[in-house]
């Protein structure tokens, strides 16, 4: 009785720590492709059994299972608790507890019985080790013995996507992780029944098609190829000369469609903007005047005044005042601003804006990865918002 009371007294701080872990791993997985959950754990304590193909499985479960159950993860003692620093990482970041694989493991599991009776969830990977992607090994009986000893249900869970996110002996790469929680099994269930339930959940989750926007898929195919970088360069290059639509609009479309390409697209767009700016500067010095749609005389007058006072550093105002880059380039060429000064100042000004905007849209793309089926709506709203904003800017400078 005393042991049960002691375990129950520890549930409240354990739940507080579980909420922090839940938030941490949800954020991490959201930034690496997203995490999606189906189903919920039953009330009270339970033993969770799941397939295991990646170290990311623990993060997926901590992000998907509700913190009210304060899940504790069984971890191999000979690996995760082999050194003090690994032990601290496992216990603090993953709520891990040691389970010996070379004798004594059953005693380690049965020691969690009071924790289960206090209402927490104990998560175990009955395969005992990570399996190859798409495979499900045989289940050891430890999890079922623990459930029967504590008289709590066994909850099967299927995990998909972690084998792509962090493959066994592989590197981290973006991937959507999906966790499906099944119906609870009685504590009298056998290891084979639990395995069949987990296998069915895993297969069902893998087979379920991801809902996606057809527009996003087409754009992603183009942007992921070399053509995407060429388009980013050409768009920014043309905008520095005459094209009325700023490269940030292209980044808003492309970086949300393919977030992992955000940095490359942003750097390429910056390079295109600077290259186009150098050509436009030379043309303006030679007296060649290119069309500048959606610009006004007041914009040009303001830029001439800034250049006369500040020289090449006047371009630092461009990212914030709404005046197109091509206006600054043309007026700088007419004012015979030195090329080297202009290149260094415009690289700093354009870089601060182009890279910030591109990476921000890339992060946004990761955050809304699960909603990519709505990309068409996002495209309409973003282009509409850009058109409205551009109209307001032009009207304000008229």
C-alpha positions in Angstrom: 0.0 0.0 0.0 2.8 2.4 0.9 4.6 1.7 -2.4 1.4 2.4 -4.3 0.9 5.7 -2.5 4.5 6.7 -3.1 4.2 5.9 -6.9 1.0 8.0 -7.0 2.7 10.9 -5.3 5.3 10.9 -8.1 2.7 11.1 -10.9 2.1 14.9 -10.6 5.8 16.0 -11.2 6.1 13.2 -13.8 3.2 14.7 -15.7 4.7 18.1 -15.6 8.0 16.8 -17.0 6.0 14.8 -19.6 4.3 18.0 -20.8 7.7 19.6 -21.4 8.9 16.5 -23.3 5.7 16.4 -25.3 6.2 20.0 -26.3 9.9 19.5 -27.1 9.5 16.5 -29.3 6.4 17.8 -31.0 8.4 20.9 -31.9 11.4 18.9 -33.1 9.3 16.5 -35.3 7.2 19.4 -36.6 10.4 21.1 -37.8 11.5 17.8 -39.4 8.4 17.0 -41.4 5.5 16.9 -38.9 3.9 14.3 -36.6 0.3 13.0 -36.9 -1.6 11.0 -34.4 -4.7 8.8 -34.7 -6.5 7.4 -31.6 -6.0 7.9 -27.9 -4.8 5.9 -24.9 -7.5 4.6 -22.5 -7.9 6.1 -19.1 -5.6 4.8 -16.4 -2.4 2.9 -16.6 -1.5 0.8 -19.6 1.4 -0.9 -21.3 2.0 0.5 -24.8 3.6 -1.9 -27.3 4.9 -0.5 -30.6 7.0 -1.5 -33.6 10.6 -0.4 -33.6 12.7 0.6 -36.6 14.4 3.8 -35.5 15.8 5.7 -32.6 13.2 8.4 -33.6 10.4 6.0 -32.5 10.8 7.2 -28.9 10.5 10.9 -29.9 7.4 10.0 -32.0 5.7 8.4 -29.1 6.6 11.2 -26.6 5.2 13.7 -29.1 2.0 11.7 -29.9 1.0 10.2 -26.5 -0.9 12.5 -24.2 1.2 13.9 -21.3 -1.5 13.0 -18.8 -0.2 9.4 -18.9 3.4 10.6 -18.3 4.7 7.8 -20.5 7.9 6.1 -19.4 10.0 4.4 -22.1 11.8 1.1 -21.6 15.4 1.4 -22.9 18.2 -1.1 -23.2 20.4 -0.8 -20.1 23.5 -2.0 -21.9 23.3 0.9 -24.4 21.3 3.9 -23.1 22.5 3.5 -19.5 26.1 2.4 -20.3 27.6 5.8 -19.4 26.5 8.7 -17.1 25.8 11.2 -19.9 23.8 8.7 -21.9 21.8 7.8 -18.8 21.0 11.5 -18.1 20.0 12.1 -21.7 17.8 9.0 -21.8 16.1 9.6 -18.5 15.6 13.3 -18.8 14.8 13.8 -22.4 13.1 10.5 -23.1 11.7 9.4 -19.7 13.7 6.2 -20.1 14.2 3.5 -17.5 16.7 0.7 -17.9 15.8 -2.8 -18.9 18.5 -5.4 -19.0 18.8 -7.6 -22.0 21.3 -10.1 -20.6 19.4 -11.3 -17.5 17.3 -9.5 -14.9 15.1 -7.7 -17.5 11.9 -9.2 -16.2 12.6 -7.8 -12.7 13.2 -4.4 -14.2 9.8 -4.5 -15.9 7.9 -5.8 -13.0 9.4 -2.9 -11.0 7.2 -0.6 -13.1 3.9 -2.3 -11.9 3.2 0.3 -9.2 3.8 3.1 -11.8 1.2 1.5 -14.0 -1.3 1.2 -11.1 -0.8 4.9 -10.4 -2.1 5.7 -13.9 1.0 6.1 -16.0 1.8 4.5 -19.3 4.8 2.2 -19.8 6.1 2.1 -23.4 8.0 -1.0 -24.5 9.3 -2.2 -27.9 8.8 -5.9 -27.6 11.0 -6.7 -30.5 13.9 -5.8 -28.3 15.9 -4.0 -31.0 15.4 -2.0 -34.1 14.2 -4.0 -37.0 14.8 -3.3 -40.7 12.3 -0.9 -42.4 9.1 -2.7 -43.2 9.8 -5.7 -41.0 8.3 -6.7 -37.7 10.2 -9.1 -35.5 8.8 -11.6 -33.0 7.6 -10.1 -29.7 9.1 -11.0 -26.3 6.7 -11.7 -23.5 7.9 -9.2 -21.0 5.4 -6.5 -21.9 2.5 -8.9 -21.6 3.8 -10.3 -18.3 4.0 -6.8 -16.9 0.5 -6.0 -18.0 -0.9 -9.1 -16.4 1.0 -8.5 -13.2 -0.3 -4.9 -12.9 -3.8 -5.8 -14.3 -3.7 -3.1 -16.9 -4.6 -3.2 -20.6 -2.1 -3.6 -23.5 -2.4 -0.9 -26.1 -0.9 -1.6 -29.6 0.6 1.3 -31.5 1.8 1.4 -35.1 4.5 3.9 -36.1 5.3 4.9 -39.7 7.8 7.4 -41.1 10.5 7.2 -38.5 12.5 4.7 -40.6 12.7 7.4 -43.3 13.3 10.3 -40.8 16.2 8.5 -39.0 17.1 5.2 -40.7 19.0 2.6 -38.8 22.7 3.6 -39.3 21.5 6.5 -41.4 21.3 10.3 -41.3 18.4 12.5 -40.3 16.2 13.7 -43.1 12.7 15.4 -43.3 9.8 13.0 -43.1 6.2 13.0 -41.8 5.8 10.7 -38.8 2.5 9.0 -38.2 1.4 7.3 -35.0 -1.8 5.2 -34.9 -3.1 4.1 -31.4 -5.2 1.0 -31.6 -7.9 -0.5 -29.4 -6.7 -1.7 -26.0 -6.2 -5.5 -25.6 -6.9 -7.3 -22.3 -4.0 -8.0 -20.0 -4.5 -11.7 -20.8 -3.5 -11.1 -24.5 -0.7 -13.2 -25.8 2.5 -11.9 -27.4 1.4 -13.1 -30.8 -2.0 -11.3 -30.5 -0.2 -8.1 -29.5 2.2 -8.5 -32.5 -0.6 -9.0 -34.9 -2.4 -5.9 -33.6 0.7 -3.8 -34.0 1.5 -5.2 -37.4 -2.1 -4.4 -38.6 -1.8 -0.8 -37.3 1.6 -0.3 -38.9 0.6 -1.7 -42.3 -2.6 0.3 -42.3 -0.7 3.5 -41.5 1.9 2.9 -44.2 -0.8 2.1 -46.8 -2.9 5.1 -46.0 -2.1 7.7 -48.7 -1.0 11.2 -47.6 -3.5 13.8 -48.7 -1.7 16.3 -50.9 -2.5 19.2 -53.2 -2.1 18.3 -56.9 -0.8 21.9 -57.5 1.8 21.5 -54.7 3.0 18.1 -56.2 3.5 19.6 -59.6 5.3 22.6 -58.3 7.4 20.5 -55.9 8.5 18.3 -58.9 9.7 21.4 -60.8 11.2 23.2 -57.8 13.1 20.1 -56.6 14.9 19.8 -59.9 17.6 22.1 -61.2 14.9 24.0 -63.0 13.8 25.3 -59.6 17.1 27.0 -58.9 17.2 28.4 -62.4 13.7 29.9 -61.9 14.7 31.5 -58.6 17.8 33.0 -60.2 16.0 34.2 -63.4 13.0 35.7 -61.4 15.3 37.7 -59.1 17.6 38.7 -62.0 14.6 40.0 -64.0 13.2 41.8 -61.1 16.4 43.8 -60.6 16.1 44.9 -64.3 12.4 45.5 -64.9 10.1 42.6 -63.8 7.5 44.0 -61.4 7.1 41.1 -59.1 9.7 40.8 -56.3 11.5 37.5 -55.8 10.0 37.1 -52.3 6.8 36.2 -54.0 8.5 33.3 -55.7 10.1 32.2 -52.4 6.7 32.4 -50.7 5.4 29.9 -53.3 8.4 27.7 -53.7 9.7 27.4 -50.1 6.3 26.4 -48.7 5.9 23.8 -51.5 9.4 22.3 -50.8 10.7 23.5 -47.4 13.9 21.5 -47.6 15.0 23.6 -50.6 14.4 27.0 -48.8 18.1 27.8 -48.2 19.3 26.9 -51.7 16.4 28.8 -53.3 17.0 31.9 -51.1 20.7 32.0 -51.8 20.1 31.5 -55.5 17.5 34.3 -55.6 20.0 36.6 -53.8 22.6 35.7 -56.4 20.2 36.5 -59.2 19.2 39.8 -57.6 22.8 40.9 -57.2 23.7 39.8 -60.8 20.7 41.6 -62.2 21.5 44.6 -60.1 25.1 44.8 -61.5 23.8 44.6 -65.1 21.1 47.2 -64.4 23.8 49.5 -62.8 26.0 49.3 -65.9 23.0 49.9 -68.2 22.0 53.0 -66.2 25.6 54.3 -66.3 25.5 53.9 -70.1 22.2 55.9 -70.3 20.0 52.9 -71.1 16.6 53.2 -69.4 14.6 50.0 -69.0 10.9 49.9 -68.2 10.0 50.1 -64.5 6.3 49.2 -64.1 4.6 49.8 -60.8 7.0 52.5 -59.8 6.3 56.2 -59.3 8.1 59.5 -59.6 7.9 60.0 -55.9 9.8 56.7 -55.4 12.6 57.9 -57.7 12.8 61.3 -56.1 13.1 59.7 -52.6 15.9 57.4 -53.8 17.8 60.2 -55.5 17.6 62.2 -52.2 18.9 59.2 -50.1 21.7 58.5 -52.6 22.8 62.1 -52.5 23.0 62.0 -48.7 24.2 58.4 -48.0 25.8 57.2 -51.2 25.7 53.4 -51.8 24.6 52.7 -48.2 21.2 54.3 -49.0 20.1 50.9 -50.4 19.8 49.7 -46.8 16.4 51.4 -46.7 15.1 49.3 -49.6 14.0 46.2 -47.7 11.7 48.2 -45.5 10.3 51.2 -47.5 8.6 49.3 -50.3 10.5 50.9 -53.1 11.6 48.3 -55.6 15.3 47.3 -55.9 15.4 48.2 -59.6 14.6 51.9 -58.7 17.7 52.0 -56.4 19.8 50.3 -59.0 18.8 52.7 -61.8 19.3 55.8 -59.7 22.6 54.6 -58.4 23.8 54.0 -62.0 22.7 57.6 -62.9 24.5 58.9 -59.8 27.7 57.0 -60.8 27.9 55.1 -57.5 31.1 53.0 -57.5 30.4 49.3 -58.4 32.3 47.8 -55.5 30.5 50.0 -53.0 27.2 49.2 -54.5 27.8 45.5 -54.6 28.8 45.3 -50.9 26.0 47.4 -49.7 23.3 45.8 -51.9 24.5 42.3 -50.9 24.0 43.3 -47.3 20.6 44.9 -47.8 19.2 42.3 -50.2 20.7 39.4 -48.3 19.0 40.4 -45.0 15.6 40.5 -46.7 15.8 37.7 -49.2 17.4 35.1 -46.9 15.1 36.0 -43.9 12.0 35.8 -46.0 13.0 32.6 -47.8 14.0 30.8 -44.6 10.9 32.1 -42.8 8.7 30.6 -45.5 10.7 27.4 -45.3 10.0 27.1 -41.6 6.4 27.8 -42.2 6.3 25.1 -44.8 7.7 22.6 -42.3 5.1 23.7 -39.7 2.1 23.3 -42.0 3.5 20.1 -43.7 0.4 18.1 -42.5 -1.9 20.6 -44.2 -0.2 20.4 -47.6 -3.6 19.3 -49.1 -4.6 23.0 -48.6 -1.6 24.3 -50.6 -3.9 25.5 -53.4 -5.8 27.7 -51.0 -2.6 29.0 -49.5 -1.4 29.9 -53.0 -4.6 31.9 -53.7 -4.4 33.7 -50.4 -0.7 34.5 -50.6 -0.9 35.8 -54.1 -4.0 37.8 -53.3 -2.3 39.2 -50.2 0.8 40.1 -52.2 -1.3 41.8 -54.9 -3.2 43.8 -52.3 0.0 44.8 -50.5 1.7 45.8 -53.7 -1.3 48.0 -54.6 -1.2 49.7 -51.2 2.6 50.4 -51.6 2.2 51.9 -55.1 -0.7 54.0 -53.9 1.2 55.2 -50.9 4.1 56.3 -53.1 1.9 57.9 -55.7 
